[in-house]
Amino acid sequence: MVSVPRLVIAAPASGSGKTTVATGLMAAFAGRGLAVSPHKVGPDYIDPGYHALATGRPGRNLDAYMCGPGLIAPLFTHGASGCDLAVVEGVMGLYDGASGQGELASTAQVSKLLRAPVVLVVDASSQSRSVAALVHGFASWDPEVRIGGVILNKVASDRHEALLREALDESGLPVLGVLRRAPQVATPSRHLGLVPVAERQTDALDAVRAMGDRVREGCDLDALMALARSAPELSDEAWEPEPQPSPEVRPVVAVAGGAAFTFAYAEHAELLTAAGAEVVVFDPLRDEKLPPGTAGLVIGGGFPEVYAPELSANEPLRRAVTDLALSGAPVAAECAGLLYLARELDGRPMCGVLDASARMSERLTLGYRQAVAVSDSVLAVAGTRLRGHEFHRTVLEPGAGATPAWGLHQPERRVEGFVQRGVHASYLHTHWAAEPGVARRFVEQCRG
């Protein structure tokens, strides 16, 4: 049995202030000297970067679509091990999940799987007494979801706060915090959401500090901690990457990082390490060589379109990546990595490993996907089924090679990505904890 005090921070809709409140709570409790475990519902990579700044621990995702409901509590317990408190930021509205699949991957489902109390963050900027009806509706919609209190956000004045509190007195739910409008805490956004921490480290630290100050001043931290401690014990065993027999040689797996490649799940590096690899992070914006002894390469997601000039200008590294790929070494590229391996991005030369051209688009491609491996690759054998997520505003032409990576079955049927030599490149983001064999197979291929 595992007992970790925990809270899920949810909202009626996106834009209500979940990220501000969740990150602020993490920073405020960490400022009290507590070990705080940060989590994010869904596939988002950017918010966990702010969570990590607030807590000093890796931000971890809890995605019931990609990993399955059965892994949510084990992954949570793995991340929260040894912590005094866990704060879970929700996604979208409380009851919003995978399109057309009921509660799957919703914040509500995750709160039930974790048996965690929910704090509802309400944007109160354009209402007064109606807030009670809104909160009542969310609290009564699913009796298995336990909403333990409300934090009112974007409150205009003392008079406005008094009206809101009076209305909520009738709901029976306590007001655990009141936050006034504070534009100075806002974090900049662009085409795929917040600007990642790695691109604005100093400003991001200031923003996280401001969020913590704002929450500390406006919220009842003692009451919130008491609510977190009311969560019952979890009987699920913690997820752990299965260690492989100690190899004589640990192949070096280079993992792209830095400001251009910020999208990564913490479990991927843990799985690679457990499979026997030595994981070394490098920055394609700065490093002109791959790490010494690189036997395999992982290039995850991020924003190469923002840094196309700098990536293109680093010709020595582009040549090194191309040479490694042409040698047949294992290369796994997701989304941004796919673009980096292309011939060009917005007219600027990239690595040229793939005979494809990428460009920015006005159209956002977004959503969960069901996928099956079309052919054997360094990641999977043909027929392997995984669930993933697409999230990009770029277009690649052609979108698939002679040997595609995946056949997608949701929402439409199509093939996507490239498998050639040791390269597996695709737009699809996947979570390897759902299929640990992916990491093991990749490391085995690195051993040759």
C-alpha positions as CSV (number, residue, x, y, z in Angstrom):
1,M,0.0,0.0,0.0
2,V,1.3,3.5,-0.9
3,S,0.1,6.6,0.8
4,V,1.0,9.8,-1.0
5,P,-1.0,13.0,-0.2
6,R,-2.3,14.2,-3.6
7,L,-4.5,16.7,-5.4
8,V,-5.8,16.9,-8.9
9,I,-6.2,20.5,-10.2
10,A,-9.0,20.6,-12.7
11,A,-11.3,23.2,-14.3
12,P,-14.6,23.5,-16.2
13,A,-12.7,24.5,-19.4
14,S,-9.3,25.3,-20.9
15,G,-8.1,28.8,-20.1
16,S,-9.5,28.8,-16.6
17,G,-6.0,29.0,-15.0
18,K,-5.1,25.3,-14.2
19,T,-1.5,25.7,-15.2
20,T,-1.1,28.9,-13.1
21,V,-2.7,27.3,-10.0
22,A,-1.1,23.9,-10.4
23,T,2.4,25.3,-11.0
24,G,1.9,27.9,-8.2
25,L,0.9,25.2,-5.7
26,M,3.9,23.1,-6.6
27,A,6.2,26.1,-6.1
28,A,4.5,27.2,-2.9
29,F,4.6,23.8,-1.3
30,A,8.2,23.2,-2.5
31,G,9.0,26.6,-0.9
32,R,7.8,25.1,2.4
33,G,10.5,22.5,2.1
34,L,8.2,19.7,0.9
35,A,9.2,17.2,-1.8
36,V,6.5,17.8,-4.4
37,S,5.9,15.3,-7.2
38,P,4.6,17.0,-10.4
39,H,2.2,15.4,-12.9
40,K,0.2,16.3,-15.9
41,V,-2.8,14.6,-17.4
42,G,-2.6,13.9,-21.1
43,P,0.2,14.0,-23.7
44,D,1.4,17.6,-23.2
45,Y,5.2,18.1,-22.9
46,I,5.4,21.8,-22.2
47,D,3.6,22.3,-18.8
48,P,5.7,19.6,-17.2
49,G,8.8,21.7,-17.9
50,Y,7.3,24.5,-15.7
51,H,6.4,21.9,-13.1
52,A,10.0,20.7,-13.0
53,L,11.2,24.2,-12.4
54,A,8.7,24.6,-9.6
55,T,9.6,21.4,-7.8
56,G,13.1,20.4,-8.9
57,R,11.8,17.0,-10.0
58,P,11.0,15.6,-13.5
59,G,7.5,16.5,-14.6
60,R,5.6,13.3,-15.5
61,N,2.6,12.6,-17.7
62,L,-0.4,10.5,-16.9
63,D,-2.1,9.6,-20.2
64,A,-4.8,6.9,-20.0
65,Y,-5.2,6.8,-23.8
66,M,-1.5,6.1,-24.7
67,C,-0.6,4.1,-21.7
68,G,-3.9,2.6,-20.8
69,P,-5.9,3.1,-17.5
70,G,-4.2,0.3,-15.8
71,L,-0.8,2.1,-15.9
72,I,-2.0,5.4,-14.5
73,A,-1.7,4.6,-10.8
74,P,1.6,2.6,-11.2
75,L,3.2,5.5,-13.2
76,F,2.0,8.0,-10.6
77,T,3.4,5.9,-7.8
78,H,6.7,5.6,-9.5
79,G,7.0,9.3,-9.9
80,A,5.7,10.2,-6.5
81,S,7.9,7.7,-4.6
82,G,9.4,9.3,-1.5
83,C,7.5,12.6,-1.9
84,D,5.5,14.5,0.7
85,L,2.8,15.7,-1.8
86,A,1.8,15.1,-5.4
87,V,0.1,17.7,-7.5
88,V,-1.6,16.6,-10.8
89,E,-2.5,19.2,-13.3
90,G,-5.6,18.2,-15.4
91,V,-6.2,18.7,-19.1
92,M,-8.9,20.7,-20.8
93,G,-12.2,20.6,-18.9
94,L,-12.6,18.1,-16.1
95,Y,-14.8,15.7,-18.1
96,D,-13.1,16.2,-21.5
97,G,-11.1,13.2,-22.8
98,A,-10.3,11.3,-26.0
99,S,-12.8,12.3,-28.7
100,G,-15.8,10.0,-28.9
101,Q,-14.5,7.7,-26.2
102,G,-16.4,8.8,-23.1
103,E,-14.3,9.6,-20.1
104,L,-11.1,7.9,-21.5
105,A,-8.0,10.1,-20.9
106,S,-10.0,12.8,-19.1
107,T,-9.0,14.4,-15.8
108,A,-12.0,12.9,-14.2
109,Q,-10.9,9.4,-15.1
110,V,-7.4,10.0,-13.8
111,S,-8.7,11.4,-10.5
112,K,-10.8,8.2,-10.1
113,L,-7.9,6.0,-10.9
114,L,-5.7,7.8,-8.4
115,R,-8.6,8.1,-5.8
116,A,-7.5,11.7,-5.5
117,P,-9.6,14.7,-4.5
118,V,-10.1,17.4,-7.1
119,V,-9.7,21.1,-6.7
120,L,-11.8,23.0,-9.3
121,V,-10.3,26.2,-10.7
122,V,-13.1,28.5,-11.9
123,D,-12.6,31.5,-14.1
124,A,-15.0,33.9,-12.2
125,S,-14.3,36.9,-14.3
126,S,-17.8,37.2,-15.8
127,Q,-20.1,35.8,-13.2
128,S,-21.2,36.0,-9.6
129,R,-24.1,33.9,-8.3
130,S,-24.0,31.7,-11.3
131,V,-20.7,30.2,-10.1
132,A,-22.7,28.1,-7.6
133,A,-24.7,26.5,-10.4
134,L,-21.6,25.8,-12.4
135,V,-19.8,24.2,-9.5
136,H,-22.8,22.2,-8.4
137,G,-23.1,20.8,-11.9
138,F,-19.5,19.7,-12.1
139,A,-19.6,18.3,-8.5
140,S,-22.8,16.2,-9.1
141,W,-22.1,15.0,-12.7
142,D,-20.2,12.0,-11.7
143,P,-20.6,10.9,-8.0
144,E,-17.2,9.0,-8.2
145,V,-15.3,12.2,-8.8
146,R,-14.7,13.9,-5.5
147,I,-14.4,17.6,-5.8
148,G,-13.0,18.8,-2.5
149,G,-13.0,22.5,-3.0
150,V,-12.8,25.5,-5.4
151,I,-10.2,28.1,-6.2
152,L,-11.7,31.2,-7.8
153,N,-9.5,32.8,-10.4
154,K,-9.6,36.2,-12.1
155,V,-11.6,37.8,-9.3
156,A,-12.0,41.5,-9.9
157,S,-12.5,43.1,-6.4
158,D,-13.4,42.5,-2.8
159,R,-17.0,43.0,-3.7
160,H,-16.8,40.5,-6.4
161,E,-15.2,38.0,-4.1
162,A,-17.9,38.5,-1.5
163,L,-20.6,37.8,-4.0
164,L,-18.9,34.6,-5.2
165,R,-18.3,33.3,-1.7
166,E,-21.9,34.0,-0.7
167,A,-23.1,32.0,-3.7
168,L,-20.8,29.1,-3.0
169,D,-21.8,28.9,0.7
170,E,-24.9,27.2,-0.6
171,S,-23.0,24.6,-2.6
172,G,-21.3,23.0,0.4
173,L,-17.9,23.2,-1.2
174,P,-15.2,25.3,0.5
175,V,-13.4,28.1,-1.3
176,L,-9.8,27.1,-0.9
177,G,-8.4,30.1,-2.7
178,V,-9.1,33.4,-4.5
179,L,-6.8,34.8,-7.1
180,R,-7.1,38.3,-8.5
181,R,-6.3,39.2,-12.1
182,A,-2.5,39.3,-12.5
183,P,-1.3,39.7,-16.0
184,Q,2.4,39.8,-14.9
185,V,2.2,36.1,-14.2
186,A,1.2,35.3,-17.8
187,T,3.6,33.1,-19.8
188,P,4.1,33.6,-23.5
189,S,2.4,31.3,-26.0
190,R,2.8,30.5,-29.7
191,H,1.4,28.1,-32.3
192,L,1.6,24.9,-30.1
193,G,0.9,26.5,-26.6
194,L,3.3,27.9,-24.0
195,V,6.8,28.6,-24.9
196,P,8.9,25.8,-23.4
197,V,11.1,26.4,-20.3
198,A,14.3,25.6,-22.2
199,E,13.7,28.6,-24.5
200,R,13.3,31.2,-21.8
201,Q,15.0,29.8,-18.7
202,T,15.4,33.0,-16.7
203,D,12.0,34.4,-17.6
204,A,10.4,31.0,-16.8
205,L,12.0,31.0,-13.4
206,D,10.6,34.4,-12.7
207,A,7.1,33.3,-13.9
208,V,7.2,30.2,-11.7
209,R,8.3,32.3,-8.8
210,A,5.4,34.7,-9.4
211,M,2.9,31.9,-9.7
212,G,4.1,30.5,-6.4
213,D,3.8,33.9,-4.7
214,R,0.4,34.5,-6.1
215,V,-0.9,31.1,-4.9
216,R,0.8,31.5,-1.5
217,E,-1.0,34.8,-1.0
218,G,-4.4,33.8,-2.3
219,C,-4.8,30.1,-1.3
220,D,-5.3,28.3,2.0
221,L,-2.3,26.0,1.8
222,D,-3.0,24.3,5.1
223,A,-6.5,23.4,3.9
224,L,-5.3,22.2,0.6
225,M,-2.7,20.0,2.3
226,A,-5.4,18.6,4.6
227,L,-7.5,17.8,1.5
228,A,-4.5,16.1,-0.1
229,R,-3.9,14.0,3.0
230,S,-7.5,12.8,2.9
231,A,-6.7,10.7,-0.2
232,P,-6.8,7.0,0.6
233,E,-3.9,4.6,0.1
234,L,-3.2,3.2,-3.3
235,S,-2.7,-0.6,-3.6
236,D,-1.1,-0.4,-7.1
237,E,2.6,-1.4,-7.3
238,A,4.9,1.3,-8.7
239,W,5.8,1.0,-12.3
240,E,9.5,0.3,-12.8
241,P,11.5,-0.3,-16.0
242,E,12.5,-3.9,-16.1
243,P,16.3,-4.1,-15.8
244,Q,18.1,-6.3,-18.3
245,P,21.1,-8.4,-17.4
246,S,24.1,-6.2,-17.0
247,P,25.9,-6.0,-20.3
248,E,29.6,-6.1,-20.8
249,V,29.3,-3.0,-22.9
250,R,26.7,-0.3,-22.5
251,P,26.0,1.3,-25.9
252,V,25.9,5.1,-26.0
253,V,22.4,6.3,-27.0
254,A,22.6,10.0,-27.9
255,V,19.3,11.9,-27.1
256,A,18.7,15.3,-28.6
257,G,17.9,18.1,-26.2
258,G,18.3,21.8,-25.8
259,A,15.8,24.5,-26.8
260,A,14.9,22.9,-30.2
261,F,14.1,19.4,-28.9
262,T,12.2,19.8,-25.6
263,F,9.5,17.1,-25.9
264,A,10.4,14.0,-24.0
265,Y,8.8,11.7,-21.5
266,A,11.1,11.0,-18.5
267,E,10.3,7.3,-18.6
268,H,12.0,6.9,-22.1
269,A,15.4,7.7,-20.7
270,E,14.7,5.4,-17.7
271,L,13.7,2.6,-20.0
272,L,16.8,3.0,-22.2
273,T,19.0,3.0,-19.2
274,A,17.3,-0.1,-17.8
275,A,17.7,-1.9,-21.1
276,G,21.5,-1.4,-20.8
277,A,22.2,1.9,-22.6
278,E,24.3,4.8,-21.5
279,V,22.0,7.8,-22.3
280,V,23.9,11.0,-23.2
281,V,22.0,14.2,-24.0
282,F,23.4,16.6,-26.6
283,D,22.2,19.9,-28.0
284,P,21.9,20.1,-31.8
285,L,21.9,23.9,-31.6
286,R,25.3,24.0,-29.9
287,D,27.2,20.7,-30.3
288,E,29.1,20.1,-33.5
289,K,29.7,16.4,-32.8
290,L,27.6,13.6,-31.5
291,P,28.6,12.2,-28.1
292,P,31.7,10.0,-28.3
293,G,30.9,6.4,-29.1
294,T,27.3,7.1,-30.2
295,A,25.7,3.8,-31.2
296,G,22.2,5.0,-31.5
297,L,20.3,8.3,-31.8
298,V,16.9,9.4,-30.4
299,I,15.5,12.8,-31.6
300,G,12.2,13.7,-30.0
301,G,9.8,16.5,-30.5
302,G,10.1,20.2,-30.1
303,F,10.3,23.3,-32.2
304,P,12.8,22.9,-35.0
305,E,10.8,25.3,-37.1
306,V,11.6,28.1,-34.6
307,Y,15.3,27.2,-34.8
308,A,15.6,26.2,-38.4
309,P,18.3,28.8,-39.2
310,E,20.5,27.7,-36.3
311,L,20.0,24.0,-36.9
312,S,20.8,24.4,-40.6
313,A,23.9,26.5,-39.8
314,N,25.3,23.7,-37.7
315,E,26.7,21.8,-40.7
316,P,29.2,19.6,-38.8
317,L,26.5,18.1,-36.6
318,R,24.1,17.6,-39.6
319,R,26.9,15.7,-41.4
320,A,27.5,13.6,-38.3
321,V,23.8,12.7,-38.0
322,T,23.6,11.9,-41.7
323,D,26.7,9.7,-41.5
324,L,25.4,7.8,-38.5
325,A,22.1,7.2,-40.2
326,L,23.7,6.1,-43.5
327,S,25.9,3.6,-41.5
328,G,22.7,1.8,-40.5
329,A,22.9,2.7,-36.8
330,P,19.5,2.8,-35.0
331,V,17.9,6.3,-35.2
332,A,14.4,7.0,-33.7
333,A,12.9,10.3,-34.6
334,E,9.5,11.7,-33.5
335,C,7.9,14.8,-35.0
336,A,10.6,17.5,-34.6
337,G,13.2,14.7,-35.2
338,L,11.4,13.7,-38.4
339,L,11.7,17.3,-39.6
340,Y,15.4,17.5,-38.7
341,L,16.1,14.3,-40.7
342,A,14.3,15.8,-43.8
343,R,16.0,17.3,-46.8
344,E,14.8,20.8,-45.8
345,L,12.6,22.7,-43.4
346,D,11.0,26.0,-44.7
347,G,13.7,26.1,-47.4
348,R,16.6,25.6,-45.1
349,P,18.8,22.5,-45.4
350,M,18.5,19.9,-42.7
351,C,20.2,16.5,-42.5
352,G,18.9,15.1,-45.7
353,V,18.5,11.5,-44.4
354,L,14.9,11.4,-45.7
355,D,14.0,12.5,-49.2
356,A,11.2,14.7,-48.0
357,S,10.6,18.5,-47.6
358,A,8.9,20.1,-44.6
359,R,7.2,23.5,-44.2
360,M,5.1,25.4,-41.7
361,S,1.3,25.3,-42.2
362,E,-1.7,27.2,-41.0
363,R,-3.4,23.9,-40.2
364,L,-3.0,22.3,-36.8
365,T,-2.8,18.5,-36.8
366,L,-3.9,17.4,-33.3
367,G,-5.3,14.2,-31.8
368,Y,-4.8,10.7,-30.5
369,R,-4.0,8.0,-33.0
370,Q,-4.2,4.2,-33.1
371,A,-1.2,2.8,-34.9
372,V,0.2,-0.5,-36.2
373,A,3.8,-1.0,-37.3
374,V,3.8,-1.5,-41.0
375,S,7.2,-3.2,-41.2
376,D,10.0,-4.4,-38.9
377,S,12.1,-1.5,-37.6
378,V,14.5,-0.7,-34.8
379,L,11.5,0.1,-32.6
380,A,9.0,-2.6,-33.3
381,V,8.2,-5.7,-35.4
382,A,5.6,-5.5,-38.0
383,G,2.1,-5.8,-36.5
384,T,3.0,-4.1,-33.2
385,R,0.1,-2.0,-32.1
386,L,0.6,1.3,-30.2
387,R,-1.4,4.3,-29.3
388,G,0.1,7.8,-29.9
389,H,-0.5,11.4,-30.4
390,E,0.0,13.9,-33.2
391,F,0.6,17.6,-32.5
392,H,2.1,19.8,-35.2
393,R,1.7,22.7,-37.6
394,T,4.0,21.5,-40.2
395,V,3.5,19.5,-43.4
396,L,5.9,16.9,-44.8
397,E,5.9,16.0,-48.4
398,P,5.8,13.1,-49.0
399,G,4.2,12.1,-45.7
400,A,5.4,8.5,-45.9
401,G,8.3,6.7,-47.5
402,A,8.4,3.6,-49.6
403,T,8.3,1.7,-46.3
404,P,6.1,3.6,-44.0
405,A,6.5,3.6,-40.2
406,W,2.9,3.3,-39.1
407,G,-0.5,2.5,-40.4
408,L,-2.9,4.9,-38.6
409,H,-6.5,3.8,-37.9
410,Q,-8.0,6.8,-36.2
411,P,-9.6,9.2,-37.1
412,E,-8.8,8.2,-40.8
413,R,-6.9,5.3,-42.3
414,R,-3.5,6.2,-43.8
415,V,0.2,5.3,-43.7
416,E,2.7,7.7,-42.2
417,G,6.5,8.0,-41.5
418,F,9.6,6.4,-42.8
419,V,11.6,3.2,-42.1
420,Q,14.9,2.9,-44.0
421,R,18.1,1.3,-42.9
422,G,18.2,1.8,-39.1
423,V,15.9,4.9,-39.2
424,H,12.4,5.0,-37.8
425,A,11.0,8.5,-38.3
426,S,7.4,9.6,-37.8
427,Y,5.1,12.4,-36.6
428,L,3.6,10.1,-34.0
429,H,4.5,10.7,-30.4
430,T,4.4,7.5,-28.4
431,H,4.9,6.6,-24.7
432,W,7.2,3.7,-24.4
433,A,6.0,2.7,-20.9
434,A,3.0,1.3,-22.7
435,E,5.3,-1.1,-24.7
436,P,8.6,-1.4,-22.9
437,G,9.8,-3.8,-25.7
438,V,10.4,-0.7,-27.8
439,A,13.3,0.5,-25.7
440,R,14.7,-3.0,-25.3
441,R,14.6,-3.6,-29.0
442,F,16.2,-0.3,-29.7
443,V,19.1,-0.9,-27.3
444,E,19.6,-4.4,-28.7
445,Q,19.9,-3.0,-32.2
446,C,22.5,-0.5,-30.9
447,R,24.6,-3.4,-29.7
448,G,24.6,-4.7,-33.3
